């Protein structure tokens, strides 16, 4: 077995399979079946699953898996904080929580061995992460897992990690641009909107994203469903760099990654994936519905048939990359549409149309509101192209969606204020003694 180090911790032994350890989908399914008894036995060590299966106790076998109940997000909320803990707390390496946008956060926790699995899955990038890379992590390092996950994977592969954080007063966009430029950053990790924002901040600093960052070779993105048109636009803005998608959650870590042919592959050697139909209550191995995940190598917090509640489409059709793994299209929890003028309008439809406009129109920031009788859409664009951009976008909406619409072009800096792109904030440390000519109004304040 391989001995590896993750995030500076003690060496841990890799126990999970790697791509190429199976020769067909039958062997892949056998890998999954082999892990089921172990992961079910581990789950029964947690208070939640012990109570749910109080008449059980024997490890489940593959033929019994269809009897396992779905674990919902509400189950996780009800178990807050340690109702799903399956190891002594002394064995925990990290504790995390979801963003809590619903007002009720969910807790997640991982052991050192869990982190080996997490880092290995994230590091499965077809472009590679190497010791020659400088890797700028521009996602939160707070309670969510994203920043820590990328850092662990970067260190696993020997890259130099730059912890750029996100939503931090200490690291405004202008400073991120400076780091990206002066450190010759070769890889980044952020959400697609942040990649657009960094490009706008670079232009505000007098730099060209498509020319002045020659070391940049790939941007890893996640957290937002993204159409092929938007992905292509991001690559164009950044001079043709690879835009590599990632899919996962704080509760599960990475569960899918992109191959060189642009398809997202589920890491089905490390988890069992199913598609749940809310209409019928049925689970299947492929098709459209909500993604259900059973991680196979989880120690601290085993999850049995955990419903992510993301709308997806899973397929086992062959991929030219040769990876014998199912593929997934992720529509997210915003895949539902809004009624407008007798039609249903969804976000990905509009995204295709907005980013279908010519690159030189510079339409990168936009928003829309679905009113019952008309679609309201605003976008930023330079004054010289506003009229043409509005006319072309309106024609595309009429042709594709057939709904009444009102399109309003806005000057750059309206939706994304220039201050957000250029600000260089002072971050103060606590101070207690001041001179006679100094203001002491900010004593003890940290910002």
C-alpha positions, 0 to 999 in steps of 0.5 A: 500500500502507498504511504502518503501525507495529507495537509502535513499530517501523519502518513496515512495508508491509501486503501481506496482503488484508483482509476484502472483497477477495474476493467469493466462496469461489472468489476466496478460494481463488485468493488462497490459490493465488497465495501458495503458490509464494512461501510454499513457496519461502520454506520451502525456505530453512529447514534443515528444509524444505530437507532434507525437499524436497531433490529439490525447489527449484522453487516448488510450485503449487496442483495439487501442494499435496496432495503436501506432507507434514504438519508435526507438533509433534514436527517443531518440537521436533526443529528446536529452536531454529532448524531452521525459520529461513528468514531471517538471524537479523539480520532477526528481531524477536522469539523465542518458545517454547511453554509447554512443558507436555510438557517439550519446548518449541517455538520460534517467531520473527517478523520485523517484516513477520511482526508486521504480519500478526500484529497485523492479524489480531488486530485484526480484532475486530468490536467494534473497537479504537480510539484511545479504548480503554484495553486491559488485557492480562492474558495472559503477556508471557513467551516465549509470544506472547499478551501481545505479540500483543495489545499490537502490535494495540492499538498498531496501532489507537492504543489505550492498552495497559496491560500487565497480564501474568499469573502475575506477582507484581508484578500480583496480581488485586487490583491488576488490579481496581484498574487496571480500575476506576481507569483506566476500562479498556474492553477486556481480553484474558485467558483465560475462567478469568482473567475469572472470577477477576478478577470474584471479586477485584472482589467481594472488593474490595467492587465489583460486576463488573456495575455498577462497571466502566461503561467496560468494553465487551468482553473478548477471551478465548482459550486455553480451549475454551468453551461457549456457556453459559459464554460467556453466564455470563461476559457476565452476570457482567460486566453484559452486556459482549461476550465475544469469542473468539479462537483461535490459537497461539504458532506461528501467531498468531491464526488465527480470530476471532469475528463479531457473530453469535458464530461463529469465522471462520478467517482463510482469506485469510491461511492455508490451513486443512485438517482431518486425520483421524488415522483415515484419514490424509486431509485435507479442507477441512471436517468434523471432525478436527485443524486443519492450518494453512499460514500464507501470509505468514510470513517467519521461520518458514514452516510447511507443513501444520502440524498444531495437533493441536486437534480442530475442526469446519470449515464453509463454511456461510453466516454472517449476518455476511456474512464470506466465510470458513469457520467453526470450532468448537474442541474443543481437545486435551481433547475426548476423554472419560473412561469413567464408569459405562459412558458417556463424559464430556467436559468441555464437557458438564459445563461446559454443565450447571454454567453452566446453573445460575441466575446467583444460585447463584454457581457459577463455580468447579468441578472434576470427576474421572471415576472408573470407577464414578462422576463426582465433582464439586465446586463453590463456592457460598454456603451458602444455595444449596448444597443447591439447586444440588447437587440441580439439578446432580445432576438435570441430570447424571442426565438428560443423562449418565445416570451415577452421580455424587457432588456436593460443594458447597464454601464460597467460597474452597475451590477459589480461595483468598481470599488469591489474590483479595485479596493485595497482595504487596510486590515488593522490589528488590535492596538492599545497605545496611541500618540498625541496626534493619532486617532484612537477611534479604532482601538481594539478593532480588527478591521 
